Each structure stands twice: as structure tokens, then as C-alpha cells.
Amino acid sequence: MLEVSEAVDLIERHVGNFGTENIPLVAAAGRILRQAVDAERALPPYDRVMMDGIAVRHGEGRVFQVLGAQRAGMPAQRLDRDDACLEVTTGAVLPEGADAVIPVERLIRNGDTVTLEDGYVMEAGQFIHRRGIDCQQGARLLDPGLRLNAPALAVLAGNGCANVEVAKVPRIGIVSTGDELVAVDAPVREWEIRASNDHAIAGALRARGFDDVSFDRIVDDLDATVATLGALLDRCDVLVLSGGVSMGTFDYVPRAMEALGVTRIFHKIAQRPGKPMWFGVGPRGQRVFALPGNPVSALTCCVRYVVPALLSAQGLLAKERFTVRLDAEVALIPTLARFVPVRVHHDQAGQALAHPLPMPTSGDFNHLATTHGFVELPKGERAPPGTHAVFHGW
């Protein structure tokens, strides 16, 4: 069996990419940027007024005649007199000849004359946002691999990017296998269970922006498995299966993959839960992740392997995981890595702590929603309180 790190490395080497597309900025929120963005011009592009008030020529004067107004959106006017001023609004161009802005709350107005309040002393250059102080024309503002959040969208808009190149969202087929499964809205008999893995997997994917998903279900039959998976390989970029991947008589997924020309990259990882996981690549480069059928195993493998692989294929640079410290002991497994559900909280110093909440079995998912994710622990005997571990959020 592979070690966890070996499985991650093999997936990374074979996951490829999904290409790019050019979309309108209004549709780009949450997408992964695939172009560099440079400053269209110096920012700010002019000496910018930072306060409502008046623009003056710095000096000893304390009484000024108001000659007019310089509002935001107007070309720069000129101020040539030391005893005069122009009313200005926040965001306006600094009038030519002016070199200070006095806030309106520091002024006493009487008709067309304003006087500085007693004791107020102006300084040259005050409340002026100088041209190019943020960045010069051509400066790099955004790099490929960024998830487009609110500030990034503002940068794109502010630099004239009406359209933006982003990573394509792959078409993902989510497949549940098993004769015992029925739909969420179907009658359920005593010997049946409602399918839940597909909804959990779809939730983990959609939360990361992978919303082009479809659902299919396959009974435990080799011909049916081959037929359904063959059709899905024709229309999907990625398949994520749950169940049918172990060594049982009715676990047909590995045989079906072989019949369909999907190259197996690996089968089984030295971990618990999720040991039987299978990964392969289809004839047209389709990525196929076959996860165990037990709910905790399926979701854990999806979050640990599928989600990071697909984000990497989109070119995302930032990783979603971080390190926490255990607040209680966890029994380890000498021959397997262990993934343990946890609830995260913080100590008085603000350090992230993880409280272990191991599920009794990998089929017990009913209390999994009370956890925030899981920690990844190495082979061994025990992990005492204070042990540092990588956290993966659901």
C-alpha cells in the first residue's frame, strides 16, 4: 500500500489541468485567476483630495476667499492666489497650484469667506493622496492562481478588466454504487439505506467552486457498471465514485475501469479510514477517483485527495489547510496513518486547538456534522495532547 504522501504525489503528477476560459468580470467571483494583471496606469492617477474641505496654497494665511468648487469627476482647476481657496470633495483632483487640503470641520464660513478655527495649523501636503503612491503604471497587482475574492474583483474593475481569464470548471460525475441505496425522496425498506455519499461529496466540491456536477447510481452488476461509467467518461472530465472499490465479490469498479481502458495509477493507501481508495486516468485524460463506500471514508478521501487535486488542476496557489494542536490524546495505528474528525476551538492565546471526536466506525456519519474537519496523524502508538497536526476542513 502507498503512504499518504506517495498517493498525493501520484495524483498531483497525473491530475493535469482543465484549461482556461475568458468570462465577463460580473461572472468571475470565486473563480481561479489564470492571468497576470498589471496596473493600467499609476494609482491614484492624479493627486487626490482625501477630505471634504478646501484646497489652498500653504502659507501663513488664515482667511481665504472661496473662488469656486473642485468636485470629484471634474478636470483640475487652477488656484493662483495665496488668499483664496477652492472647495473640494473627497476623491477630487487636487487643483493646480494648491498644496494642502483643510478639512471642513476645521473651518468657519461666512458667505464666500472661510477662516481657520483658532489654533489650527496646516501642514504642506496634508490630506493629499499623491499620484502613483499606491503603484506605478505596469506594476504587477494580481498573479495567476488567486481565487477571485472581493478585493481582487475591485482591482480588476479598477484596471479596466471587463473580461478575465479564469480556470475552467470541470464537469464532474458523482457516482454511488450498491444495491442497498435508494434516493433521498424514495420509499426505503428495512434492508435499504438512503444514498448520502453523493450529496456529501457534491457539498465538498460545490463549497470550493466545483458546481458543474451530476449524480448517478449504479447497482452491483458488472455490465451495468461498465455501461454507466462508459457513458459518464464520454461527457465528464472527472468521475468521483463511492463504493464498489474493495476486494469483495460484488466490488466491480476496478474491473469496469480496466474494461473501459482507464489506467490504474494506484489502489489502496495505508490509512484509516479510506484504505481501499483507487485512482486512475481515462483514455482522454479523465481523472477517476474511486472512494470507499463507507460514508466517513468517502468524505474523508474526497476532502484529502479529490478537492486538493482539482484545485491544483485549476492552478490555485493557496492551500486550504493549516496546523492545529490536539487538546486530547489520540490512539494511533502502528501500520496506518489515521484521519480523526475534530472540532476546532481556540485557547486564551488564540492558538487553534483540535478536540478529537473519532467516529466509532467509518460508516457512522450521523455525528460528523458536529465536527469541523479532520486531522491527519502519522503511524505510531499515541499522539499526546499538544501534538501538532494538519487540519483539513470539511
C-alpha positions as CSV (number, residue, x, y, z in Angstrom):
1,M,0.0,0.0,0.0
2,L,1.1,3.6,-0.7
3,E,1.8,6.1,2.0
4,V,-0.4,9.1,2.1
5,S,2.4,11.4,0.7
6,E,3.0,8.9,-2.1
7,A,-0.7,8.9,-3.1
8,V,-0.8,12.7,-3.1
9,D,2.4,12.9,-5.2
10,L,1.0,10.4,-7.8
11,I,-2.3,12.2,-8.0
12,E,-0.5,15.6,-8.5
13,R,1.6,14.1,-11.3
14,H,-1.4,12.9,-13.2
15,V,-4.2,15.4,-12.5
16,G,-3.2,17.8,-15.3
17,N,-5.3,20.9,-15.8
18,F,-8.7,21.9,-17.1
19,G,-7.7,24.7,-19.4
20,T,-8.9,28.3,-19.2
21,E,-11.8,30.5,-20.4
22,N,-12.4,34.2,-20.8
23,I,-15.5,35.3,-18.9
24,P,-17.2,38.7,-18.0
25,L,-16.0,40.2,-14.8
26,V,-19.5,40.1,-13.4
27,A,-19.4,36.3,-13.5
28,A,-15.9,35.9,-12.1
29,A,-16.5,35.9,-8.3
30,G,-14.9,32.9,-6.7
31,R,-13.2,31.7,-9.9
32,I,-9.4,31.0,-10.1
33,L,-7.5,33.7,-11.9
34,R,-5.3,32.4,-14.8
35,Q,-3.7,35.6,-16.0
36,A,-1.4,38.2,-14.6
37,V,-2.9,41.7,-14.0
38,D,-0.8,44.8,-14.2
39,A,-1.7,48.4,-13.2
40,E,-3.4,50.1,-16.2
41,R,-1.9,53.4,-15.1
42,A,-0.3,55.0,-12.0
43,L,-2.6,54.7,-9.0
44,P,-4.0,57.0,-7.9
45,P,-3.8,58.6,-11.4
46,Y,-3.8,62.1,-10.0
47,D,-3.1,64.0,-6.8
48,R,-6.3,63.0,-5.0
49,V,-8.1,65.0,-2.3
50,M,-8.7,62.9,0.8
51,M,-11.1,65.1,2.8
52,D,-14.1,67.3,2.1
53,G,-13.0,70.9,2.7
54,I,-10.9,73.5,0.9
55,A,-7.7,73.4,-1.2
56,V,-5.2,76.1,-0.5
57,R,-1.6,77.3,-1.1
58,H,0.3,76.5,2.1
59,G,1.4,79.6,4.0
60,E,0.7,81.9,6.9
61,G,-2.8,82.9,5.8
62,R,-5.9,82.1,7.9
63,V,-8.7,83.7,5.9
64,F,-9.5,82.6,2.4
65,Q,-11.9,83.7,-0.3
66,V,-13.8,80.9,-1.9
67,L,-13.4,81.2,-5.7
68,G,-15.4,78.0,-6.7
69,A,-15.5,74.3,-6.3
70,Q,-13.4,71.3,-7.4
71,R,-15.7,68.3,-7.2
72,A,-14.9,64.7,-7.9
73,G,-15.1,63.9,-11.6
74,M,-14.1,67.4,-12.7
75,P,-10.8,68.3,-14.6
76,A,-8.3,70.1,-12.4
77,Q,-8.9,73.8,-11.9
78,R,-6.1,76.3,-11.1
79,L,-5.5,78.2,-7.9
80,D,-3.1,81.1,-8.2
81,R,-3.8,83.2,-5.1
82,D,-2.4,82.7,-1.5
83,D,-5.5,84.3,0.0
84,A,-8.1,82.2,-1.9
85,C,-9.3,78.6,-2.0
86,L,-11.4,76.2,-3.9
87,E,-14.0,74.0,-2.2
88,V,-13.0,70.3,-2.7
89,T,-14.7,66.9,-2.2
90,T,-13.2,63.6,-1.2
91,G,-11.8,61.9,-4.3
92,A,-11.5,65.1,-6.4
93,V,-8.4,66.1,-8.3
94,L,-6.2,68.5,-6.3
95,P,-6.4,71.9,-8.0
96,E,-3.2,73.0,-9.8
97,G,-1.3,75.4,-7.6
98,A,-2.7,74.0,-4.3
99,D,-0.6,72.0,-1.9
100,A,-2.8,71.4,1.1
101,V,-6.3,70.4,2.0
102,I,-8.1,71.7,5.1
103,P,-11.0,69.6,6.4
104,V,-14.4,71.3,6.5
105,E,-14.7,70.7,10.2
106,R,-11.7,73.0,10.8
107,L,-13.3,75.9,9.0
108,I,-15.6,78.8,10.0
109,R,-17.6,80.0,7.0
110,N,-19.1,83.4,6.4
111,G,-20.6,83.8,2.9
112,D,-17.7,83.5,0.4
113,T,-15.1,83.7,3.1
114,V,-13.7,80.9,5.3
115,T,-11.5,81.2,8.4
116,L,-9.4,78.6,10.1
117,E,-10.5,77.7,13.6
118,D,-8.5,79.1,16.4
119,G,-5.3,77.2,17.0
120,Y,-5.4,75.1,13.8
121,V,-2.1,74.9,12.0
122,M,-1.9,73.4,8.4
123,E,1.0,71.5,7.0
124,A,2.1,71.4,3.4
125,G,0.8,68.2,1.6
126,Q,-1.8,67.3,4.2
127,F,-4.8,65.2,3.2
128,I,-3.4,64.7,-0.3
129,H,-3.1,61.2,-1.8
130,R,-0.2,61.7,-4.2
131,R,-0.3,60.4,-7.8
132,G,1.4,57.0,-8.2
133,I,2.0,56.4,-4.4
134,D,0.0,53.2,-4.5
135,C,1.7,51.8,-7.6
136,Q,3.2,52.8,-10.9
137,Q,1.8,52.0,-14.3
138,G,2.6,48.4,-15.3
139,A,3.2,47.2,-11.7
140,R,2.1,43.7,-11.0
141,L,-1.1,43.6,-9.0
142,L,-2.5,40.1,-9.3
143,D,-0.8,36.8,-10.1
144,P,-2.3,33.7,-11.6
145,G,-3.6,31.2,-9.1
146,L,-5.6,33.6,-7.0
147,R,-9.2,32.9,-6.0
148,L,-11.1,36.0,-7.1
149,N,-12.4,37.5,-3.9
150,A,-14.0,40.9,-3.3
151,P,-10.7,42.9,-3.3
152,A,-9.4,41.1,-6.3
153,L,-12.6,41.9,-8.2
154,A,-12.2,45.6,-7.3
155,V,-8.6,45.5,-8.6
156,L,-9.8,44.0,-11.9
157,A,-12.6,46.6,-12.3
158,G,-10.3,49.5,-11.3
159,N,-7.8,48.5,-14.0
160,G,-10.3,48.1,-16.9
161,C,-10.5,44.3,-17.0
162,A,-14.1,43.9,-18.2
163,N,-13.3,40.2,-19.1
164,V,-10.9,37.9,-17.2
165,E,-9.1,34.6,-17.9
166,V,-10.0,32.0,-15.3
167,A,-9.6,28.3,-14.9
168,K,-12.4,26.2,-16.4
169,V,-14.7,24.4,-14.0
170,P,-14.6,20.7,-14.8
171,R,-17.7,18.6,-15.5
172,I,-17.8,16.1,-12.6
173,G,-19.8,13.0,-12.4
174,I,-20.6,11.7,-8.9
175,V,-21.5,8.0,-8.8
176,S,-22.8,5.9,-5.9
177,T,-22.7,2.1,-6.2
178,G,-24.7,-0.5,-4.3
179,D,-27.9,-2.4,-4.5
180,E,-28.9,-1.2,-1.0
181,L,-29.1,2.5,-2.0
182,V,-32.3,4.4,-2.6
183,A,-32.9,8.1,-3.4
184,V,-33.5,10.6,-0.6
185,D,-37.1,11.0,-1.6
186,A,-37.9,7.4,-2.3
187,P,-39.6,4.9,0.0
188,V,-37.0,3.0,2.0
189,R,-37.4,-0.6,3.1
190,E,-35.8,-2.3,6.1
191,W,-32.8,-3.6,4.3
192,E,-32.1,-0.4,2.3
193,I,-30.4,2.9,3.1
194,R,-30.8,6.3,1.6
195,A,-27.8,7.4,-0.5
196,S,-25.9,10.2,1.2
197,N,-22.3,10.0,0.0
198,D,-23.2,11.7,-3.3
199,H,-24.7,14.7,-1.5
200,A,-21.7,14.9,0.9
201,I,-19.2,14.7,-2.0
202,A,-21.1,17.3,-4.0
203,G,-21.2,19.6,-1.0
204,A,-17.5,19.4,-0.5
205,L,-16.9,20.2,-4.2
206,R,-19.5,22.9,-4.5
207,A,-18.1,24.7,-1.5
208,R,-14.8,25.1,-3.4
209,G,-16.5,26.3,-6.6
210,F,-16.9,23.0,-8.4
211,D,-20.6,23.3,-9.2
212,D,-20.9,21.5,-12.5
213,V,-21.8,18.2,-11.0
214,S,-24.2,15.4,-11.9
215,F,-25.5,12.4,-9.9
216,D,-25.7,8.7,-11.0
217,R,-26.3,5.5,-9.2
218,I,-25.2,2.0,-10.2
219,V,-26.4,-1.4,-9.0
220,D,-23.9,-4.1,-8.2
221,D,-23.7,-5.6,-11.7
222,L,-20.6,-5.6,-13.9
223,D,-22.3,-4.9,-17.2
224,A,-24.4,-2.1,-15.7
225,T,-21.2,-0.6,-14.1
226,V,-19.3,-0.7,-17.4
227,A,-22.2,0.8,-19.3
228,T,-22.9,3.7,-16.9
229,L,-19.2,4.5,-16.3
230,G,-18.5,4.4,-20.1
231,A,-21.3,6.9,-20.7
232,L,-20.0,9.2,-18.0
233,L,-16.4,9.1,-19.2
234,D,-17.7,10.3,-22.6
235,R,-19.2,13.5,-21.1
236,C,-17.2,14.2,-17.9
237,D,-13.8,15.5,-17.1
238,V,-13.8,13.9,-13.6
239,L,-15.5,10.9,-12.0
240,V,-15.9,10.6,-8.3
241,L,-17.3,7.2,-7.2
242,S,-18.2,5.8,-3.8
243,G,-18.4,2.1,-3.2
244,G,-17.5,-1.0,-5.2
245,V,-13.8,-0.5,-4.9
246,S,-12.8,-3.0,-2.3
247,M,-12.0,-6.7,-2.7
248,G,-15.5,-8.2,-2.4
249,T,-17.2,-10.4,-5.0
250,F,-19.5,-7.6,-6.0
251,D,-17.0,-4.8,-6.0
252,Y,-17.0,-4.3,-9.8
253,V,-15.4,-0.8,-10.1
254,P,-11.7,-1.9,-10.7
255,R,-12.8,-4.5,-13.3
256,A,-15.1,-2.0,-15.0
257,M,-12.3,0.6,-15.2
258,E,-9.9,-2.0,-16.8
259,A,-12.6,-2.8,-19.4
260,L,-13.0,0.8,-20.2
261,G,-9.3,1.5,-20.7
262,V,-8.9,3.6,-17.6
263,T,-5.3,3.3,-16.4
264,R,-5.0,2.5,-12.7
265,I,-2.4,4.7,-11.0
266,F,-2.9,3.2,-7.6
267,H,-5.2,1.2,-5.4
268,K,-5.1,1.3,-1.6
269,I,-3.4,3.8,0.7
270,A,-2.0,2.9,4.2
271,Q,-4.6,4.9,6.1
272,R,-7.8,4.6,8.2
273,P,-10.4,5.4,7.2
274,G,-10.3,5.1,3.4
275,K,-7.7,2.4,2.7
276,P,-9.3,1.0,-0.5
277,M,-9.2,4.3,-2.4
278,W,-8.5,3.9,-6.2
279,F,-7.2,6.5,-8.6
280,G,-6.8,6.3,-12.4
281,V,-6.7,8.2,-15.7
282,G,-9.1,7.6,-18.6
283,P,-8.3,7.3,-22.3
284,R,-8.9,11.1,-22.8
285,G,-7.2,12.2,-19.6
286,Q,-10.3,11.9,-17.5
287,R,-9.5,11.8,-13.8
288,V,-11.2,9.0,-11.9
289,F,-11.3,8.9,-8.1
290,A,-13.0,5.7,-6.7
291,L,-13.6,6.2,-3.0
292,P,-14.7,3.6,-0.4
293,G,-18.4,3.3,0.2
294,N,-18.5,3.9,3.9
295,P,-19.6,7.5,4.5
296,V,-16.8,8.7,6.7
297,S,-14.2,7.1,4.4
298,A,-15.8,8.6,1.3
299,L,-16.0,12.1,2.6
300,T,-12.5,12.0,4.2
301,C,-10.9,10.8,0.9
302,C,-12.8,13.4,-1.1
303,V,-11.5,16.2,1.1
304,R,-8.0,14.8,1.5
305,Y,-7.4,13.9,-2.2
306,V,-10.1,14.9,-4.6
307,V,-10.6,18.5,-3.6
308,P,-6.9,19.4,-3.4
309,A,-6.2,17.7,-6.7
310,L,-8.9,19.6,-8.5
311,L,-7.9,22.9,-7.0
312,S,-4.3,22.2,-8.1
313,A,-5.5,21.4,-11.6
314,Q,-7.2,24.8,-11.7
315,G,-3.9,26.4,-10.7
316,L,-4.9,27.6,-7.2
317,L,-1.8,28.6,-5.3
318,A,-3.1,29.0,-1.7
319,K,-3.6,25.8,0.3
320,E,-6.7,25.4,2.4
321,R,-5.1,23.5,5.3
322,F,-3.4,24.7,8.5
323,T,-1.8,23.3,11.6
324,V,-3.6,22.8,14.9
325,R,-2.7,21.2,18.3
326,L,-4.6,18.3,19.8
327,D,-6.2,19.0,23.1
328,A,-6.6,15.3,24.0
329,E,-4.7,12.1,23.4
330,V,-5.4,10.1,20.3
331,A,-4.6,6.4,19.9
332,L,-2.6,5.9,16.7
333,I,-2.2,2.8,14.4
334,P,1.3,1.3,14.0
335,T,0.8,0.4,10.4
336,L,-1.6,3.1,9.1
337,A,-1.9,6.8,9.0
338,R,-5.1,7.9,10.9
339,F,-7.6,10.6,10.0
340,V,-9.6,11.7,13.0
341,P,-12.6,14.1,13.0
342,V,-12.1,17.1,15.2
343,R,-13.9,20.2,16.5
344,V,-11.6,23.3,16.4
345,H,-11.6,25.9,19.1
346,H,-9.0,28.4,20.4
347,D,-7.2,28.8,23.6
348,Q,-6.8,32.1,25.5
349,A,-3.7,33.0,23.4
350,G,-5.7,32.5,20.2
351,Q,-3.9,29.3,19.2
352,A,-6.0,26.8,17.3
353,L,-6.8,23.6,19.2
354,A,-8.4,20.4,17.9
355,H,-10.7,18.3,20.0
356,P,-10.7,14.7,18.7
357,L,-14.1,13.1,18.0
358,P,-13.4,9.8,16.4
359,M,-16.3,8.1,14.9
360,P,-17.0,4.5,16.2
361,T,-16.9,3.1,12.6
362,S,-16.3,4.6,9.1
363,G,-20.0,4.0,8.5
364,D,-21.1,6.2,11.4
365,F,-21.6,9.7,9.8
366,N,-24.6,10.9,11.8
367,H,-22.5,12.9,14.2
368,L,-19.9,14.0,11.6
369,A,-21.7,17.3,11.1
370,T,-20.8,18.3,14.7
371,T,-17.1,18.4,13.6
372,H,-15.3,21.0,11.5
373,G,-13.0,18.6,9.7
374,F,-10.3,16.1,10.5
375,V,-6.6,15.9,11.4
376,E,-4.0,13.8,9.7
377,L,-1.9,11.8,12.1
378,P,1.1,9.5,11.2
379,K,1.6,5.9,12.0
380,G,2.5,5.2,15.7
381,E,1.3,4.3,19.1
382,R,-0.2,7.5,20.5
383,A,-0.4,11.3,19.9
384,P,-0.4,13.1,23.3
385,P,-2.1,16.4,23.9
386,G,-0.2,19.2,22.3
387,T,0.7,17.2,19.2
388,H,0.7,19.4,16.1
389,A,-1.3,18.0,13.2
390,V,-2.5,19.2,9.8
391,F,-6.2,20.1,9.7
392,H,-8.5,19.6,6.7
393,G,-11.9,21.3,6.9
394,W,-15.0,19.7,5.5
